[in-house]
Amino acid sequence: MRTGTIVVLKVVIALALAGSLVVQVMILPAVWRDLEGETLWGRIALVSIAALGVLSMQVFAVCVWMLLTRVRHGSIFQVSSFRFVNVIIGTIVAAAVLAFLLAGLLAPGEMAPGVVALIAGAGLVLGGFALLVVVMKALLRQAIEREDEARTLRDELGEVI
């Protein structure tokens, strides 16, 4: 991957992280105040789901940043990369669960059924993304195995020569 691509991706991640901090510090407290007339458990649930959703995005972004750094240094094909991939899978699954929880909380209320269905659909899409990352993890595992095989063959060839 080209250095320019990695830099652009890191800029996008940095902007997303900065935006998420604005959401945590300014928007979520404003949402809490806007929901003042609602039941306390509903306010707590809605703001908590939003905060956890933002947190899952932040953890995801940091892990992608770490993987991009490994790509740039040429060290992505190491078993230690799985640690970041596993966390990415977990954050996507957590976001999917949060989407389903939000849909479940909104369904019995006055929210339009189409909106609830869209939120549940987003949960399904996130679940699909998690499965896609699982497939990509398997591809990374195969690439690491091939890299190890190639290294072993090079070492054996070096001994013969």
C-alpha positions in Angstrom: 0.0 0.0 0.0 1.3 3.4 -0.9 2.4 5.8 1.8 0.0 8.5 0.5 -3.0 6.2 0.9 -2.0 5.4 4.5 -1.5 9.1 5.3 -5.0 9.9 3.9 -6.6 7.1 5.8 -4.9 8.3 9.0 -6.1 11.8 8.4 -9.7 10.5 8.0 -9.3 8.5 11.2 -8.0 11.5 13.1 -10.9 13.6 11.9 -13.4 10.9 12.9 -11.8 10.6 16.3 -11.9 14.4 16.8 -15.5 14.4 15.7 -16.3 11.6 18.1 -14.8 13.6 21.0 -17.1 16.5 20.1 -20.0 14.1 20.2 -19.0 12.8 23.6 -18.3 16.2 25.1 -21.0 18.4 23.6 -23.7 16.5 21.7 -24.4 13.7 24.1 -24.9 16.1 27.1 -27.2 18.2 24.8 -29.2 15.1 23.9 -29.5 14.3 27.6 -30.9 17.8 28.3 -33.2 17.5 25.2 -34.7 14.3 26.6 -35.6 16.0 29.9 -39.3 15.3 29.7 -38.8 11.6 29.0 -38.6 8.8 31.5 -35.3 8.5 33.3 -34.6 4.9 32.1 -35.3 5.9 28.5 -32.9 8.8 28.8 -30.2 6.7 30.4 -30.7 3.9 27.8 -30.6 6.2 24.8 -27.6 8.2 25.8 -25.8 5.1 27.0 -26.3 3.3 23.7 -25.1 6.4 21.8 -22.0 6.8 24.1 -21.2 3.1 23.7 -21.6 3.3 20.0 -19.2 6.2 19.8 -16.8 4.3 22.0 -16.9 1.3 19.8 -16.1 3.5 16.8 -13.2 5.0 18.6 -11.7 1.6 19.5 -12.3 0.4 16.0 -10.5 3.5 14.6 -7.4 3.1 16.9 -7.1 -0.6 15.9 -7.3 0.3 12.2 -4.6 3.0 12.8 -2.4 0.4 14.5 -2.8 -2.0 11.5 -2.1 0.9 9.0 1.1 1.6 11.0 2.1 -2.1 10.7 1.4 -2.0 6.9 3.6 1.1 6.6 6.5 -0.7 8.5 6.0 -3.9 6.6 5.1 -5.9 9.7 1.5 -6.6 9.0 2.2 -10.3 8.3 2.8 -11.2 12.0 0.6 -13.2 14.4 0.5 -10.2 16.7 -1.7 -8.4 14.1 -4.5 -10.7 15.1 -4.9 -8.9 18.4 -6.1 -5.8 16.5 -8.2 -7.7 14.1 -10.0 -9.5 17.0 -10.7 -6.2 18.7 -12.1 -4.8 15.4 -14.4 -7.8 15.1 -15.5 -7.3 18.7 -16.3 -3.6 18.2 -18.3 -4.3 15.1 -20.3 -7.0 16.9 -20.8 -4.6 19.8 -22.1 -1.9 17.5 -24.5 -4.4 15.9 -25.8 -5.4 19.3 -26.2 -1.7 20.2 -28.2 -1.1 17.0 -30.5 -4.0 17.8 -30.9 -2.8 21.4 -31.8 0.7 20.1 -34.3 -0.8 17.7 -35.8 -2.9 20.5 -36.1 0.1 22.8 -37.7 2.3 20.1 -40.1 -0.3 18.8 -42.8 -0.1 21.5 -42.8 3.7 21.5 -44.0 6.3 19.1 -41.2 5.8 16.7 -42.2 5.1 13.1 -41.9 1.3 12.3 -39.8 2.2 9.3 -37.2 3.9 11.4 -37.0 1.0 13.8 -36.6 -1.3 10.8 -33.8 0.9 9.4 -32.0 0.7 12.7 -32.4 -3.1 12.9 -31.2 -3.3 9.3 -28.1 -1.3 10.2 -27.5 -3.9 12.9 -27.8 -6.7 10.3 -25.3 -4.8 8.0 -22.9 -4.4 10.9 -23.2 -8.1 11.6 -22.3 -8.7 7.9 -19.3 -6.5 8.2 -18.1 -8.4 11.3 -18.4 -11.6 9.2 -16.5 -10.0 6.4 -13.7 -9.1 8.8 -13.6 -12.7 10.0 -13.1 -13.8 6.4 -10.3 -11.2 6.0 -8.7 -12.5 9.2 -8.6 -16.0 7.7 -7.0 -14.5 4.6 -4.4 -12.7 6.9 -3.8 -16.0 8.6 -3.1 -17.7 5.2 -0.8 -14.9 4.1 1.2 -15.3 7.4 1.5 -19.0 6.8 2.7 -18.5 3.3 5.1 -15.8 4.5 6.5 -18.3 7.0 6.8 -21.0 4.4 8.6 -18.7 2.0 11.0 -17.6 4.8 11.7 -21.3 5.6 12.3 -22.1 1.9 14.6 -19.1 1.6 16.6 -20.2 4.6 16.9 -23.7 3.3 18.0 -22.4 -0.1 20.5 -20.2 1.6 22.0 -23.2 3.4 22.2 -25.2 0.1 24.0 -22.4 -1.7 
